Protein backbone atom coordinates (compact mmCIF):
# COMPACT_ATOMS: atom_id res chain seq x y z
CA UNK A 1 0.00 0.00 0.00
CA UNK A 2 1.28 3.46 -0.90
CA UNK A 3 2.32 5.69 1.98
CA UNK A 4 0.96 8.80 0.25
CA UNK A 5 -2.57 9.85 -0.57
CA UNK A 6 -4.05 11.15 -3.79
CA UNK A 7 -4.14 14.56 -2.11
CA UNK A 8 -0.32 14.45 -1.97
CA UNK A 9 -0.36 14.35 -5.77
CA UNK A 10 -2.53 17.46 -6.01
CA UNK A 11 0.27 19.64 -7.45
CA UNK A 12 0.86 17.21 -10.34
CA UNK A 13 -2.86 16.75 -10.93
CA UNK A 14 -3.42 20.50 -10.96
CA UNK A 15 -0.51 20.96 -13.38
CA UNK A 16 -2.07 18.35 -15.68
CA UNK A 17 -5.40 20.20 -15.60
CA UNK A 18 -3.64 23.49 -16.36
CA UNK A 19 -1.69 21.88 -19.22
CA UNK A 20 -4.94 20.67 -20.72
CA UNK A 21 -6.55 24.08 -20.45
CA UNK A 22 -3.58 26.16 -21.65
CA UNK A 23 -1.98 23.76 -24.14
CA UNK A 24 -4.77 21.51 -25.34
CA UNK A 25 -3.33 21.74 -28.86
CA UNK A 26 -0.30 19.62 -27.90
CA UNK A 27 -0.04 16.10 -29.35
CA UNK A 28 -1.55 13.36 -27.20
CA UNK A 29 0.90 11.60 -24.91
CA UNK A 30 1.17 8.86 -22.33
CA UNK A 31 0.94 10.76 -19.03
CA UNK A 32 1.46 9.16 -15.65
CA UNK A 33 1.78 10.05 -11.99
CA UNK A 34 3.84 8.23 -9.40
CA UNK A 35 3.52 7.76 -5.68
CA UNK A 36 7.34 7.86 -5.55
CA UNK A 37 7.58 11.37 -7.05
CA UNK A 38 4.17 12.87 -6.17
CA UNK A 39 4.88 16.31 -7.66
CA UNK A 40 6.00 14.94 -11.03
CA UNK A 41 4.19 14.25 -14.28
CA UNK A 42 5.81 11.78 -16.65
CA UNK A 43 4.97 12.64 -20.26
CA UNK A 44 6.05 10.07 -22.85
CA UNK A 45 5.74 10.44 -26.60
CA UNK A 46 6.26 7.43 -28.82
CA UNK A 47 7.33 6.98 -32.45
CA UNK A 48 7.38 10.67 -33.40
CA UNK A 49 10.20 12.84 -32.11
CA UNK A 50 8.46 15.80 -33.72
CA UNK A 51 5.79 15.45 -31.01
CA UNK A 52 8.55 15.55 -28.37
CA UNK A 53 9.90 18.72 -29.97
CA UNK A 54 6.44 20.33 -29.98
CA UNK A 55 6.07 19.66 -26.25
CA UNK A 56 9.63 20.84 -25.52
CA UNK A 57 9.03 24.14 -27.26
CA UNK A 58 5.61 24.65 -25.65
CA UNK A 59 7.12 24.12 -22.19
CA UNK A 60 9.93 26.56 -22.97
CA UNK A 61 12.69 24.02 -22.43
CA UNK A 62 16.07 24.88 -23.95
CA UNK A 63 17.24 22.41 -26.60
CA UNK A 64 20.63 22.06 -24.92
CA UNK A 65 19.01 20.48 -21.85
CA UNK A 66 17.79 17.46 -23.83
CA UNK A 67 19.71 14.23 -23.34
CA UNK A 68 19.95 11.62 -26.08
CA UNK A 69 20.56 7.92 -25.55
CA UNK A 70 20.33 4.90 -27.79
CA UNK A 71 19.07 1.63 -26.44
CA UNK A 72 19.00 -1.68 -28.23
CA UNK A 73 16.10 -0.90 -30.56
CA UNK A 74 15.16 2.68 -29.86
CA UNK A 75 16.49 6.13 -29.15
CA UNK A 76 15.34 8.26 -26.24
CA UNK A 77 15.24 12.01 -25.80
CA UNK A 78 14.64 13.29 -22.26
CA UNK A 79 14.42 16.60 -20.45
CA UNK A 80 12.69 18.17 -17.50
CA UNK A 81 10.59 21.28 -17.07
CA UNK A 82 8.59 22.94 -14.35
CA UNK A 83 4.97 23.82 -14.97
CA UNK A 84 2.44 25.05 -12.42
CA UNK A 85 4.70 23.90 -9.58
CA UNK A 86 5.11 20.35 -10.89
CA UNK A 87 8.14 18.74 -12.49
CA UNK A 88 7.44 17.51 -16.00
CA UNK A 89 9.70 14.66 -17.09
CA UNK A 90 9.41 14.69 -20.87
CA UNK A 91 10.55 11.60 -22.82
CA UNK A 92 10.47 10.91 -26.54
CA UNK A 93 10.97 7.42 -27.97
CA UNK A 94 11.57 6.43 -31.58
CA UNK A 95 13.02 3.43 -33.39
CA UNK A 96 16.81 3.53 -33.53
CA UNK A 97 18.29 4.35 -36.88
CA UNK A 98 20.01 1.23 -38.16
CA UNK A 99 22.69 1.23 -40.85
CA UNK A 100 22.64 -1.57 -43.43
CA UNK A 101 24.93 -4.44 -42.48
CA UNK A 102 28.55 -3.72 -43.30
CA UNK A 103 28.21 0.07 -43.35
CA UNK A 104 29.88 2.13 -40.67
CA UNK A 105 28.70 5.50 -39.49
CA UNK A 106 30.82 8.50 -40.39
Secondary structure, DSSP 8 states (H G I E B T S, - for coil): --SS-GGGGHHHHHHHHHHHHH-TTS---EEEE-SSSTTEEEEEEES-HHHHHHHHHHTT--GGG-EEEE-SSEEEEEEEEEETTEEEEEEEEEE-----TT----
